[in-house]
Amino acid sequence: MPSVDSAQISLELQMPEDSTLEQTAQVSDEIIERISAMDEVENVGAMLSSGTGSMLGLGGSGKDVTSVSMYILLKEDALLLSTNCPDRFQMHAPIWAAR
């Protein structure tokens, strides 16, 4: 993959299938708090993903409370090369991996 400068990073959180909304929210909040504390980060946002089918009105069986889409906006002077992003955010992986 070629390196590109970007001011926005997308992150997907997928909890175990049997997770509750409360568990998903707790882990998501913890990730947001830790990423927000990074000097390079301007803003972090998140929303519960409900699956493409339900967004398109194709129906589906219930809501998915185990998937969260997040975006991370970087400060203008802190752009990261996309090839370095996984390494930079690697230190946060134990937050949800240990649960």
Secondary structure, DSSP 8 states (H G I E B T S, - for coil): ----EESEEEEEEE--TT--HHHHHHHHHHHHHHHHTSTTEEEEEEEE---HHHHTT---SS---SEEEEEEEE-GGG-EETTTHHHHHHTTTHHHHT-
